[in-house]
């Protein structure tokens, strides 16, 4: 997905355990709604997470679906995490991989990669799509690393029960288990399914944490946060979630990687590097995606 597909989220200052509360900016793409959560003007990142989009849920008639043409990235890693549906990933490294619900597909852009996201094998049937698109800024010393793509099937992602809460450890370490997904900086990415009246303490060994309520309502430090809300904790504050009703929650966070510039699909610690990436894409120096000849022009 592209940074310019949605507007700027609404971010308000809070108090107590929660420092910021962010309500997404909605962008209607016709057959699917995208909710932009990060970046916001007041808060651009949570740990290394610099981009967080909630896609759908959407239903597509036969012959319709996501059609994101080839486009470039630098300086980041991406994870498309689906709750439902399928997306076909293709990239300039030659990988062709269906992205399905629960699986992890980590694409590291580094010095530069091109990829497309198209409707999957359900293209000719009535299909649904629902999930999260996230970008994580790479540490400064890794910004120009070699691009890479890794696929981890859903059944290899740790899932456990913690105080009655179902936890999937997408990235990072929590509750005695560690995800097999290898990343460049300390970060945490969890999926929680919380029955009514269950509570869970979030891991305390990451400097920054936030909870995005996909559906339901949770209480944190006596304040309620309903669906489609990102609650960002004060650094160093212990965070305990209580489900006022059955709730689906995504946890993101990690250790900060420093200030980053973001423009379109490019993330970098240097403005000059962004300008170089613009020139390279305009001149078609990034490479191409085998089997997908289209591309998204540089926004002017």
C-alpha positions in Angstrom: 0.0 0.0 0.0 1.1 3.6 -0.5 1.4 6.3 2.1 -0.6 8.7 0.0 -3.7 6.5 -0.2 -5.2 7.9 3.0 -5.1 11.1 5.0 -3.6 12.0 8.4 -5.0 10.3 11.5 -6.4 12.3 14.5 -4.1 12.1 17.4 -5.0 13.5 20.9 -2.9 13.7 24.0 -4.0 11.7 27.0 -2.8 11.2 30.6 -1.9 8.3 32.9 -0.7 5.0 31.4 -1.8 6.1 27.9 0.1 9.1 26.3 -1.6 9.4 23.0 -4.9 8.2 21.5 -5.1 7.9 17.7 -8.3 7.5 15.7 -7.6 6.5 12.1 -8.2 8.5 9.0 -10.6 6.7 6.7 -10.0 6.5 2.9 -12.7 4.9 0.8 -11.0 3.2 -2.2 -14.3 2.2 -3.7 -14.6 -1.5 -2.9 -12.5 -1.3 0.3 -12.0 1.1 3.2 -8.4 1.7 4.5 -7.9 3.2 7.9 -4.5 5.1 8.3 -3.3 4.8 11.9 0.4 5.7 11.6 2.0 8.1 10.9 0.1 11.0 12.5 1.3 14.6 12.8 1.9 14.4 16.6 3.2 10.8 16.7 5.0 9.4 13.7 6.3 6.1 15.2 5.8 3.5 17.9 9.2 1.8 18.3 10.2 1.1 14.7 6.6 1.0 13.4 6.2 4.0 11.1 3.2 2.9 9.1 0.1 1.0 10.2 -3.0 0.6 8.0 -6.1 -1.4 8.8 -7.6 -2.7 5.5 -11.3 -3.8 5.3 -13.1 -5.9 6.0 -14.2 -5.8 2.4 -16.1 -8.1 0.1 -15.2 -8.3 -3.6 -17.5 -9.8 -6.3 -15.9 -12.3 -8.7 -13.4 -10.7 -11.0 -12.6 -7.9 -8.5 -10.0 -7.5 -5.8 -6.8 -5.7 -4.7 -4.7 -4.6 -7.6 -1.6 -2.7 -6.3 0.8 -2.3 -9.2 4.6 -2.6 -8.7 6.0 0.1 -6.6 9.4 0.7 -4.7 10.5 0.8 -1.1 13.7 1.7 0.7 14.8 1.7 4.3 12.0 -0.4 5.8 10.6 -3.8 6.4 7.0 -4.7 5.7 4.5 -7.2 7.1 1.1 -7.8 5.5 -0.9 -9.7 8.2 -4.3 -10.9 7.1 -7.3 -11.9 9.2 -9.2 -13.1 6.1 -8.6 -13.4 2.4 -5.5 -13.7 0.2 -3.1 -11.4 -1.6 -0.5 -12.5 -4.2 2.9 -11.0 -3.5 5.5 -10.6 -6.3 8.8 -8.8 -6.0 11.9 -7.8 -7.9 13.8 -10.6 -6.2 11.6 -13.1 -8.0 9.5 -14.2 -5.1 5.9 -15.2 -5.8 4.0 -15.9 -2.6 0.3 -16.1 -1.7 -0.2 -14.1 1.6 -3.0 -15.9 3.6 -4.6 -15.3 6.9 -2.2 -15.9 9.9 1.0 -16.3 7.9 3.9 -13.9 8.1 5.5 -12.4 5.0 8.4 -10.1 6.0 9.8 -8.1 3.1 13.0 -6.2 3.9 13.5 -3.3 1.4 16.9 -2.2 2.5 18.6 -0.4 -0.4 15.6 -1.0 -2.6 13.0 -3.4 -3.7 9.9 -3.4 -5.9 6.8 -5.4 -5.3 3.1 -5.8 -6.3 0.1 -6.9 -4.4 -2.7 -8.5 -6.4 -5.8 -10.5 -5.8 -5.1 -14.1 -5.0 -6.5 -17.5 -6.0 -10.0 -16.3 -4.9 -10.1 -13.7 -7.7 -12.8 -15.5 -9.6 -15.1 -16.0 -6.6 -16.8 -13.8 -4.1 -13.9 -13.0 -1.8 -13.2 -11.1 1.5 -10.1 -9.2 2.6 -9.3 -8.0 6.1 -6.0 -7.3 7.7 -3.1 -5.0 8.7 -0.4 -3.5 6.6 2.6 -2.3 8.6 6.1 -0.9 7.9 9.0 -0.9 10.3 11.9 1.5 9.8 15.3 -0.2 9.7 18.1 0.8 12.1 20.4 3.3 10.6 23.2 0.8 10.0 20.8 -1.5 8.2 19.0 1.0 6.0 21.1 0.0 2.9 21.1 -3.8 3.6 20.4 -6.3 0.8 16.7 -6.7 0.1 15.1 -9.9 1.3 11.8 -11.8 1.6 10.8 -14.4 4.1 7.6 -16.4 4.4 6.6 -18.1 7.7 3.4 -20.3 7.5 0.6 -19.7 10.0 1.1 -23.0 11.8 4.7 -22.0 12.7 3.7 -18.8 14.5 3.6 -19.4 18.3 0.1 -19.3 19.8 -0.5 -19.6 23.5 -3.0 -18.9 26.2 -2.1 -16.2 28.7 -4.6 -15.6 31.5 -7.4 -16.7 29.3 -6.3 -14.6 26.3 -5.3 -16.2 23.0 -2.0 -14.7 22.0 -0.2 -15.0 18.6 3.4 -13.8 18.7 3.9 -12.4 15.2 7.2 -10.8 16.0 9.3 -10.6 19.1 9.4 -12.3 22.5 6.5 -12.5 25.0 5.2 -14.8 27.7 8.1 -17.1 27.4 7.8 -17.7 23.6 9.6 -16.1 20.6 8.5 -15.7 17.1 10.6 -17.4 14.4 10.5 -14.1 12.4 14.0 -12.6 12.5 14.1 -8.8 12.5 16.7 -6.0 12.5 15.7 -4.2 15.7 14.0 -5.1 19.0 10.2 -5.0 18.3 6.9 -6.6 19.4 3.9 -7.5 17.3 1.1 -9.5 18.9 -2.4 -10.5 18.0 -4.8 -10.9 21.0 -8.2 -12.4 21.1 -9.7 -11.5 24.5 -12.9 -13.0 25.8 -15.1 -10.7 27.9 -13.7 -9.9 31.4 -10.2 -11.3 30.7 -7.1 -9.2 31.5 -3.5 -9.4 30.3 -0.3 -7.6 31.2 1.8 -6.5 28.2 5.5 -7.4 28.2 7.5 -4.7 29.9 10.9 -5.2 28.2 10.1 -3.0 25.1 10.6 0.8 25.4 7.4 1.7 23.4 4.1 -0.1 23.2 0.6 0.6 21.7 -2.6 -1.4 21.5 -4.9 -1.1 18.4 -8.4 -2.3 19.0 -9.6 -4.0 15.8 -13.0 -4.8 17.4 -14.5 -4.7 20.8 -13.5 -2.5 23.8 -10.7 -2.7 26.3 -10.0 -0.7 29.5 -6.5 0.5 30.3 -5.9 2.3 33.6 -9.6 3.0 34.1 -10.2 4.4 30.6 -12.1 2.6 27.8 -10.8 2.3 24.2 -13.3 1.0 21.7 -12.7 -0.5 18.2 -10.6 1.3 15.6 -8.5 3.1 18.3 -4.7 3.1 18.9 -3.8 3.7 22.5 -0.1 4.5 22.9 1.5 4.0 26.3 3.8 6.3 28.1 7.3 4.9 27.9 8.1 2.8 30.9 4.5 2.5 32.1 3.2 -1.0 32.8 0.2 -1.7 30.6 -2.7 -4.0 31.6 -5.6 -4.6 29.2 -9.0 -5.6 30.4 -11.7 -6.7 27.9 -15.1 -5.0 28.6 -16.4 -7.2 25.8 -15.0 -9.8 23.4 -12.1 -8.0 21.8 -9.6 -8.4 19.0 -6.4 -6.3 19.7 -3.1 -5.9 17.9 0.0 -4.9 20.0 2.9 -3.1 18.4 6.0 -1.6 19.8 9.7 -2.0 20.3 12.8 0.2 20.8 13.1 3.5 18.9 15.4 3.6 15.9 15.7 7.4 15.7 14.0 10.0 13.5 12.9 9.0 10.0 11.8 10.9 7.0 8.9 9.3 5.1 7.7 10.2 1.6 5.4 8.0 -0.5 6.9 4.5 -0.1 10.3 5.7 1.0 11.7 5.8 4.6 15.2 7.1 5.4 17.2 8.9 8.1 18.4 11.3 5.4 16.4 13.6 3.1 19.0 13.2 0.5 18.4 9.5 0.4 14.7 10.1 -0.2 15.6 12.5 -3.1 17.9 9.8 -4.6 15.2 7.2 -4.4 12.8 9.5 -6.2 15.3 10.0 -9.0 16.0 6.3 -9.2 12.3 5.4 -9.5 11.7 8.1 -12.0 14.6 6.7 -14.1 13.4 3.1 -13.5 16.7 2.1 -11.8 15.0 -0.1 -9.1 14.5 -3.1 -11.3 11.2 -4.8 -12.2 8.8 -7.5 -11.0 9.0 -10.6 -13.2 5.5 -11.4 -14.5 4.1 -8.0 -13.6 4.9 -5.3 -16.2 2.9 -2.4 -14.8 4.2 0.2 -12.3 3.0 3.1 -10.2 4.6 6.4 -11.4 6.3 8.6 -9.0 3.7 11.1 -7.5 4.4 14.5 -8.8 
